[in-house]
Structure formats: C-alpha cells, structure tokens
C-alpha cells in the first residue's frame, strides 16, 4: 500500500541520517583525541542528530499510563488504550515533521498539535495520575514544531492548559505538571533551534570554503591561460624571426634566440608567482614586452600613454589586457600596425589596443565575448567597476577597449607620452 511505502521510505531516511550522524560523531571523537594530543584547536561538536530519533525516547514517560491499562487501574481500558495509541501516533507524526522547516510550518502539523492537546486534556482529566505526564510530552512536541515568534504564546498557553487540568484533577500538585510542561516546551525549542543554527552555519562555512577553492582555481586557470598563451605566442614569433634571420644575419638570429631564453625564464618565474598567488604585473613592463614582440613579428608598435599615474591594482588589470590583446594580434589579426593608447586624464583610465589586420580575432565582438582570455578579463574588470569591449573597428582591423575608474589615491602628476618606437 501507498502509506506503507511512505513509512518504509521514512524509516530508510531516518536510518541514513542516523548513520551519517554516527559517522560525524566518530570523526569528531577522533579529531578531538588528536587535538588533545597535539594541542590543536578542538573541533565543533556535531550536535544531536537532526531526526525524530532524538525525540522518540521521551515517549517512555507514557509507560506509567500503559502499565495502568494492563493492571486494570484504568476505567474503560479500550478507550484509554485507543487514546494512548492516538496520542503516540500524533506525537511521532509531529516529531518526524519537526526537523523539516516546510513540514514543521504546515497546517497539518498545527492540526495534529491541536488534536494532541484535546486528547491530552481528555485523558488527563478522565484518569489523572500518570496520565498527567502527557502534558510535558505535549509541551515537548509543541516546542519542536512551533519555534520562532509563536513559541512564547503557544508555550505559555500549553503550560496554562496543563496547570488548569492538572490542578482540577490533582490539586495544587498540578502546578508541578504546568511547570514541567513549560520547561519542556522552551528547552526543547531552544536546543533544536540552536542545533539547527549550528548545522546551517556549518553548511554555510563549508559552502564558503568550497567557493573560495573554486575562486582560487578560477584565478589560477585564468592566470595560467594568460601567461602561457602570451608566452607561447612570443616564443613562436621570435622563433620564426630567428629562422628568417639565420641565413643572412646570424648575430640577429642569436639575439632572437637569447630573447626566447629570457622569455622562457621569465615565464617560469611568473608561473611560480601565479601558483603562490603573489604575482603583480606592471603596465609599463607589459607595454615594453608588447613593443618587443610586435617588432619581432614585423608589426609596427605605436604606444601612447598620458595622464595621471595609476594605482598598482589598476596597472595589474590593464597589464593583463595589453598582454591578451597583443597575443590576439599576433595569433589572428595579420596586422602590420598596432596602436596601444593609455589615457588617464579624466575620472577613468581608458586603454585601447587597435590593429589594422584583416584576420579573424580571437573573440567575437562584444557584448558576446566568448573566448577564454578576454572573457575572463571582462569578469575581472567588471568586478573592479570597469568594462571591456572588443570588436571590429570602423576603419578596419580589431579594437579592444578597457575602462577602469581611477582610484582616489592616484597622484595628479602627469606622465609623459611615450613616442612610437622606430622599427
């Protein structure tokens, strides 16, 4: 039947959650022993298992009433037995739903609590004695299901109800039942709320740690792509230049080979710095490298720079743009001239890399920057409040434009323009 399959599924979920909790407890105890041995930080306790198993043992409080049924001390035992069975069934129903927020706040859970309250009043009022202990059980179920803003009034209401019925049945001793009911309601709600908060904080911390790992992995992959892509392009270009120069000018070819060795050594240093996360670029260094590699590829470099000096972080970002854009010029443009302009005279700095090539660029025009290099740079600049655009130029060729806001600490002193380097 459908309900039997549901019960079996719920039991399997309970067992699985219980096993996970036991595994967490074993790991906690092992880590605790290791921390005590080494003096390291003691790990957090995993807390009670987030299942109804932590609430079910309290049903043993009803053993006294169950004993009265078998000893014949209860009038109309069939009615008492039916009431006991109904109460226990509703208690288990509420307990199983108390650990899932959506189910805990459902109307069916509130209805079950109301029916439990009615049955408890009827049984306690009719039989008294051990049957009064069902009020603390009712308070426990109320505290497990009604956490938050409704707890104060519901807990007080259940305690008053227990006090009235118990006092009418057992005199002033019934106040003890009212007190026990109030305490069981509030303590249960406090413990379960705290345990849930701890689990949520632990899950949030694990998620943040996972995001930090993903962020670092993305940073490293981007840096590695930009570093190796540019370096390999430089090595290829200089190797081709050395091959062309070798038959007629051996000294010039050896100079290109020396540059290849220097580029390789610099690439090793940059990769080590990228791995450790301490790599900081310089826009001036990248502009000098761009001149060198463009000249070796028979592309005329024209570099202009004006405006205020830039903050280190701004230079790092613009240096990556220069590196990636020049790499795309070498790979795809087939250009004979490349202009690089840096203007930081206004409230923002603008970097433009434009070529006169006719080949396909590495990426389609913006806003759909689909390649790995400029797509990653677009995300980096956007995180810093800037933007990156790439696309065909109206005069022909391909243009990459990066814009970043100037930081407040940028100095107002002008920087002399760099004249084009003669070929």
Secondary structure as a PSIPRED ss2 file (coil, helix, strand):
# PSIPRED VFORMAT (PSIPRED V4.0)

   1 X C   1.000  0.000  0.000
   2 X H   0.000  1.000  0.000
   3 X H   0.000  1.000  0.000
   4 X H   0.000  1.000  0.000
   5 X H   0.000  1.000  0.000
   6 X H   0.000  1.000  0.000
   7 X H   0.000  1.000  0.000
   8 X H   0.000  1.000  0.000
   9 X H   0.000  1.000  0.000
  10 X H   0.000  1.000  0.000
  11 X H   0.000  1.000  0.000
  12 X H   0.000  1.000  0.000
  13 X H   0.000  1.000  0.000
  14 X H   0.000  1.000  0.000
  15 X H   0.000  1.000  0.000
  16 X H   0.000  1.000  0.000
  17 X H   0.000  1.000  0.000
  18 X H   0.000  1.000  0.000
  19 X H   0.000  1.000  0.000
  20 X H   0.000  1.000  0.000
  21 X H   0.000  1.000  0.000
  22 X H   0.000  1.000  0.000
  23 X H   0.000  1.000  0.000
  24 X H   0.000  1.000  0.000
  25 X H   0.000  1.000  0.000
  26 X H   0.000  1.000  0.000
  27 X H   0.000  1.000  0.000
  28 X H   0.000  1.000  0.000
  29 X H   0.000  1.000  0.000
  30 X H   0.000  1.000  0.000
  31 X H   0.000  1.000  0.000
  32 X H   0.000  1.000  0.000
  33 X H   0.000  1.000  0.000
  34 X H   0.000  1.000  0.000
  35 X H   0.000  1.000  0.000
  36 X H   0.000  1.000  0.000
  37 X H   0.000  1.000  0.000
  38 X H   0.000  1.000  0.000
  39 X C   1.000  0.000  0.000
  40 X C   1.000  0.000  0.000
  41 X C   1.000  0.000  0.000
  42 X C   1.000  0.000  0.000
  43 X C   1.000  0.000  0.000
  44 X C   1.000  0.000  0.000
  45 X C   1.000  0.000  0.000
  46 X C   1.000  0.000  0.000
  47 X C   1.000  0.000  0.000
  48 X C   1.000  0.000  0.000
  49 X C   1.000  0.000  0.000
  50 X C   1.000  0.000  0.000
  51 X C   1.000  0.000  0.000
  52 X C   1.000  0.000  0.000
  53 X H   0.000  1.000  0.000
  54 X H   0.000  1.000  0.000
  55 X H   0.000  1.000  0.000
  56 X H   0.000  1.000  0.000
  57 X H   0.000  1.000  0.000
  58 X H   0.000  1.000  0.000
  59 X H   0.000  1.000  0.000
  60 X H   0.000  1.000  0.000
  61 X H   0.000  1.000  0.000
  62 X H   0.000  1.000  0.000
  63 X H   0.000  1.000  0.000
  64 X H   0.000  1.000  0.000
  65 X H   0.000  1.000  0.000
  66 X H   0.000  1.000  0.000
  67 X H   0.000  1.000  0.000
  68 X H   0.000  1.000  0.000
  69 X H   0.000  1.000  0.000
  70 X H   0.000  1.000  0.000
  71 X C   1.000  0.000  0.000
  72 X C   1.000  0.000  0.000
  73 X C   1.000  0.000  0.000
  74 X C   1.000  0.000  0.000
  75 X C   1.000  0.000  0.000
  76 X C   1.000  0.000  0.000
  77 X H   0.000  1.000  0.000
  78 X H   0.000  1.000  0.000
  79 X H   0.000  1.000  0.000
  80 X H   0.000  1.000  0.000
  81 X H   0.000  1.000  0.000
  82 X H   0.000  1.000  0.000
  83 X H   0.000  1.000  0.000
  84 X H   0.000  1.000  0.000
  85 X H   0.000  1.000  0.000
  86 X H   0.000  1.000  0.000
  87 X H   0.000  1.000  0.000
  88 X H   0.000  1.000  0.000
  89 X H   0.000  1.000  0.000
  90 X H   0.000  1.000  0.000
  91 X H   0.000  1.000  0.000
  92 X H   0.000  1.000  0.000
  93 X H   0.000  1.000  0.000
  94 X H   0.000  1.000  0.000
  95 X H   0.000  1.000  0.000
  96 X H   0.000  1.000  0.000
  97 X H   0.000  1.000  0.000
  98 X C   1.000  0.000  0.000
  99 X C   1.000  0.000  0.000
 100 X C   1.000  0.000  0.000
 101 X H   0.000  1.000  0.000
 102 X H   0.000  1.000  0.000
 103 X H   0.000  1.000  0.000
 104 X H   0.000  1.000  0.000
 105 X C   1.000  0.000  0.000
 106 X C   1.000  0.000  0.000
 107 X H   0.000  1.000  0.000
 108 X H   0.000  1.000  0.000
 109 X H   0.000  1.000  0.000
 110 X H   0.000  1.000  0.000
 111 X H   0.000  1.000  0.000
 112 X H   0.000  1.000  0.000
 113 X H   0.000  1.000  0.000
 114 X H   0.000  1.000  0.000
 115 X H   0.000  1.000  0.000
 116 X H   0.000  1.000  0.000
 117 X H   0.000  1.000  0.000
 118 X H   0.000  1.000  0.000
 119 X H   0.000  1.000  0.000
 120 X H   0.000  1.000  0.000
 121 X H   0.000  1.000  0.000
 122 X H   0.000  1.000  0.000
 123 X H   0.000  1.000  0.000
 124 X H   0.000  1.000  0.000
 125 X H   0.000  1.000  0.000
 126 X H   0.000  1.000  0.000
 127 X H   0.000  1.000  0.000
 128 X C   1.000  0.000  0.000
 129 X H   0.000  1.000  0.000
 130 X H   0.000  1.000  0.000
 131 X H   0.000  1.000  0.000
 132 X H   0.000  1.000  0.000
 133 X H   0.000  1.000  0.000
 134 X H   0.000  1.000  0.000
 135 X H   0.000  1.000  0.000
 136 X H   0.000  1.000  0.000
 137 X H   0.000  1.000  0.000
 138 X H   0.000  1.000  0.000
 139 X H   0.000  1.000  0.000
 140 X H   0.000  1.000  0.000
 141 X H   0.000  1.000  0.000
 142 X H   0.000  1.000  0.000
 143 X H   0.000  1.000  0.000
 144 X H   0.000  1.000  0.000
 145 X H   0.000  1.000  0.000
 146 X C   1.000  0.000  0.000
 147 X C   1.000  0.000  0.000
 148 X C   1.000  0.000  0.000
 149 X C   1.000  0.000  0.000
 150 X C   1.000  0.000  0.000
 151 X H   0.000  1.000  0.000
 152 X H   0.000  1.000  0.000
 153 X H   0.000  1.000  0.000
 154 X H   0.000  1.000  0.000
 155 X H   0.000  1.000  0.000
 156 X H   0.000  1.000  0.000
 157 X H   0.000  1.000  0.000
 158 X H   0.000  1.000  0.000
 159 X H   0.000  1.000  0.000
 160 X H   0.000  1.000  0.000
 161 X H   0.000  1.000  0.000
 162 X H   0.000  1.000  0.000
 163 X H   0.000  1.000  0.000
 164 X H   0.000  1.000  0.000
 165 X H   0.000  1.000  0.000
 166 X H   0.000  1.000  0.000
 167 X H   0.000  1.000  0.000
 168 X H   0.000  1.000  0.000
 169 X H   0.000  1.000  0.000
 170 X H   0.000  1.000  0.000
 171 X H   0.000  1.000  0.000
 172 X H   0.000  1.000  0.000
 173 X H   0.000  1.000  0.000
 174 X H   0.000  1.000  0.000
 175 X H   0.000  1.000  0.000
 176 X H   0.000  1.000  0.000
 177 X H   0.000  1.000  0.000
 178 X H   0.000  1.000  0.000
 179 X H   0.000  1.000  0.000
 180 X H   0.000  1.000  0.000
 181 X H   0.000  1.000  0.000
 182 X H   0.000  1.000  0.000
 183 X H   0.000  1.000  0.000
 184 X H   0.000  1.000  0.000
 185 X H   0.000  1.000  0.000
 186 X H   0.000  1.000  0.000
 187 X H   0.000  1.000  0.000
 188 X H   0.000  1.000  0.000
 189 X H   0.000  1.000  0.000
 190 X H   0.000  1.000  0.000
 191 X H   0.000  1.000  0.000
 192 X H   0.000  1.000  0.000
 193 X H   0.000  1.000  0.000
 194 X H   0.000  1.000  0.000
 195 X H   0.000  1.000  0.000
 196 X H   0.000  1.000  0.000
 197 X H   0.000  1.000  0.000
 198 X H   0.000  1.000  0.000
 199 X H   0.000  1.000  0.000
 200 X H   0.000  1.000  0.000
 201 X H   0.000  1.000  0.000
 202 X H   0.000  1.000  0.000
 203 X H   0.000  1.000  0.000
 204 X H   0.000  1.000  0.000
 205 X H   0.000  1.000  0.000
 206 X H   0.000  1.000  0.000
 207 X H   0.000  1.000  0.000
 208 X H   0.000  1.000  0.000
 209 X H   0.000  1.000  0.000
 210 X H   0.000  1.000  0.000
 211 X H   0.000  1.000  0.000
 212 X H   0.000  1.000  0.000
 213 X H   0.000  1.000  0.000
 214 X H   0.000  1.000  0.000
 215 X H   0.000  1.000  0.000
 216 X H   0.000  1.000  0.000
 217 X H   0.000  1.000  0.000
 218 X H   0.000  1.000  0.000
 219 X H   0.000  1.000  0.000
 220 X H   0.000  1.000  0.000
 221 X H   0.000  1.000  0.000
 222 X H   0.000  1.000  0.000
 223 X H   0.000  1.000  0.000
 224 X H   0.000  1.000  0.000
 225 X H   0.000  1.000  0.000
 226 X H   0.000  1.000  0.000
 227 X H   0.000  1.000  0.000
 228 X H   0.000  1.000  0.000
 229 X H   0.000  1.000  0.000
 230 X H   0.000  1.000  0.000
 231 X H   0.000  1.000  0.000
 232 X H   0.000  1.000  0.000
 233 X H   0.000  1.000  0.000
 234 X H   0.000  1.000  0.000
 235 X H   0.000  1.000  0.000
 236 X H   0.000  1.000  0.000
 237 X H   0.000  1.000  0.000
 238 X H   0.000  1.000  0.000
 239 X H   0.000  1.000  0.000
 240 X H   0.000  1.000  0.000
 241 X H   0.000  1.000  0.000
 242 X H   0.000  1.000  0.000
 243 X H   0.000  1.000  0.000
 244 X H   0.000  1.000  0.000
 245 X H   0.000  1.000  0.000
 246 X H   0.000  1.000  0.000
 247 X C   1.000  0.000  0.000
 248 X C   1.000  0.000  0.000
 249 X C   1.000  0.000  0.000
 250 X H   0.000  1.000  0.000
 251 X H   0.000  1.000  0.000
 252 X H   0.000  1.000  0.000
 253 X H   0.000  1.000  0.000
 254 X H   0.000  1.000  0.000
 255 X H   0.000  1.000  0.000
 256 X H   0.000  1.000  0.000
 257 X H   0.000  1.000  0.000
 258 X H   0.000  1.000  0.000
 259 X H   0.000  1.000  0.000
 260 X H   0.000  1.000  0.000
 261 X H   0.000  1.000  0.000
 262 X H   0.000  1.000  0.000
 263 X H   0.000  1.000  0.000
 264 X H   0.000  1.000  0.000
 265 X H   0.000  1.000  0.000
 266 X H   0.000  1.000  0.000
 267 X H   0.000  1.000  0.000
 268 X H   0.000  1.000  0.000
 269 X H   0.000  1.000  0.000
 270 X H   0.000  1.000  0.000
 271 X H   0.000  1.000  0.000
 272 X H   0.000  1.000  0.000
 273 X H   0.000  1.000  0.000
 274 X H   0.000  1.000  0.000
 275 X H   0.000  1.000  0.000
 276 X H   0.000  1.000  0.000
 277 X C   1.000  0.000  0.000
 278 X C   1.000  0.000  0.000
 279 X C   1.000  0.000  0.000
 280 X C   1.000  0.000  0.000
 281 X C   1.000  0.000  0.000
 282 X C   1.000  0.000  0.000
 283 X H   0.000  1.000  0.000
 284 X H   0.000  1.000  0.000
 285 X H   0.000  1.000  0.000
 286 X H   0.000  1.000  0.000
 287 X H   0.000  1.000  0.000
 288 X H   0.000  1.000  0.000
 289 X H   0.000  1.000  0.000
 290 X H   0.000  1.000  0.000
 291 X H   0.000  1.000  0.000
 292 X H   0.000  1.000  0.000
 293 X H   0.000  1.000  0.000
 294 X H   0.000  1.000  0.000
 295 X H   0.000  1.000  0.000
 296 X H   0.000  1.000  0.000
 297 X C   1.000  0.000  0.000
 298 X C   1.000  0.000  0.000
 299 X C   1.000  0.000  0.000
 300 X E   0.000  0.000  1.000
 301 X E   0.000  0.000  1.000
 302 X E   0.000  0.000  1.000
 303 X E   0.000  0.000  1.000
 304 X E   0.000  0.000  1.000
 305 X E   0.000  0.000  1.000
 306 X E   0.000  0.000  1.000
 307 X E   0.000  0.000  1.000
 308 X E   0.000  0.000  1.000
 309 X C   1.000  0.000  0.000
 310 X C   1.000  0.000  0.000
 311 X C   1.000  0.000  0.000
 312 X H   0.000  1.000  0.000
 313 X H   0.000  1.000  0.000
 314 X H   0.000  1.000  0.000
 315 X H   0.000  1.000  0.000
 316 X H   0.000  1.000  0.000
 317 X H   0.000  1.000  0.000
 318 X H   0.000  1.000  0.000
 319 X H   0.000  1.000  0.000
 320 X H   0.000  1.000  0.000
 321 X H   0.000  1.000  0.000
 322 X H   0.000  1.000  0.000
 323 X H   0.000  1.000  0.000
 324 X H   0.000  1.000  0.000
 325 X H   0.000  1.000  0.000
 326 X H   0.000  1.000  0.000
 327 X H   0.000  1.000  0.000
 328 X H   0.000  1.000  0.000
 329 X H   0.000  1.000  0.000
 330 X H   0.000  1.000  0.000
 331 X H   0.000  1.000  0.000
 332 X H   0.000  1.000  0.000
 333 X H   0.000  1.000  0.000
 334 X C   1.000  0.000  0.000
 335 X C   1.000  0.000  0.000
 336 X C   1.000  0.000  0.000
 337 X E   0.000  0.000  1.000
 338 X E   0.000  0.000  1.000
 339 X E   0.000  0.000  1.000
 340 X E   0.000  0.000  1.000
 341 X E   0.000  0.000  1.000
 342 X E   0.000  0.000  1.000
 343 X E   0.000  0.000  1.000
 344 X E   0.000  0.000  1.000
 345 X C   1.000  0.000  0.000
 346 X C   1.000  0.000  0.000
 347 X C   1.000  0.000  0.000
 348 X E   0.000  0.000  1.000
 349 X E   0.000  0.000  1.000
 350 X E   0.000  0.000  1.000
 351 X E   0.000  0.000  1.000
 352 X E   0.000  0.000  1.000
 353 X E   0.000  0.000  1.000
 354 X E   0.000  0.000  1.000
 355 X E   0.000  0.000  1.000
 356 X C   1.000  0.000  0.000
 357 X C   1.000  0.000  0.000
 358 X C   1.000  0.000  0.000
 359 X C   1.000  0.000  0.000
 360 X C   1.000  0.000  0.000
 361 X C   1.000  0.000  0.000
 362 X C   1.000  0.000  0.000
 363 X C   1.000  0.000  0.000
 364 X C   1.000  0.000  0.000
 365 X C   1.000  0.000  0.000
 366 X C   1.000  0.000  0.000
 367 X C   1.000  0.000  0.000
 368 X C   1.000  0.000  0.000
 369 X C   1.000  0.000  0.000
 370 X C   1.000  0.000  0.000
 371 X C   1.000  0.000  0.000
 372 X H   0.000  1.000  0.000
 373 X H   0.000  1.000  0.000
 374 X H   0.000  1.000  0.000
 375 X H   0.000  1.000  0.000
 376 X H   0.000  1.000  0.000
 377 X H   0.000  1.000  0.000
 378 X H   0.000  1.000  0.000
 379 X H   0.000  1.000  0.000
 380 X H   0.000  1.000  0.000
 381 X H   0.000  1.000  0.000
 382 X H   0.000  1.000  0.000
 383 X H   0.000  1.000  0.000
 384 X C   1.000  0.000  0.000
 385 X C   1.000  0.000  0.000
 386 X C   1.000  0.000  0.000
 387 X E   0.000  0.000  1.000
 388 X E   0.000  0.000  1.000
 389 X E   0.000  0.000  1.000
 390 X E   0.000  0.000  1.000
 391 X E   0.000  0.000  1.000
 392 X E   0.000  0.000  1.000
 393 X C   1.000  0.000  0.000
 394 X C   1.000  0.000  0.000
 395 X C   1.000  0.000  0.000
 396 X C   1.000  0.000  0.000
 397 X C   1.000  0.000  0.000
 398 X E   0.000  0.000  1.000
 399 X E   0.000  0.000  1.000
 400 X E   0.000  0.000  1.000
 401 X E   0.000  0.000  1.000
 402 X E   0.000  0.000  1.000
 403 X E   0.000  0.000  1.000
 404 X E   0.000  0.000  1.000
 405 X E   0.000  0.000  1.000
 406 X C   1.000  0.000  0.000
 407 X C   1.000  0.000  0.000
 408 X C   1.000  0.000  0.000
 409 X C   1.000  0.000  0.000
 410 X C   1.000  0.000  0.000
 411 X C   1.000  0.000  0.000
 412 X C   1.000  0.000  0.000
 413 X C   1.000  0.000  0.000
 414 X E   0.000  0.000  1.000
 415 X E   0.000  0.000  1.000
 416 X C   1.000  0.000  0.000
 417 X C   1.000  0.000  0.000
 418 X C   1.000  0.000  0.000
 419 X C   1.000  0.000  0.000
 420 X C   1.000  0.000  0.000
 421 X C   1.000  0.000  0.000
 422 X C   1.000  0.000  0.000
 423 X C   1.000  0.000  0.000
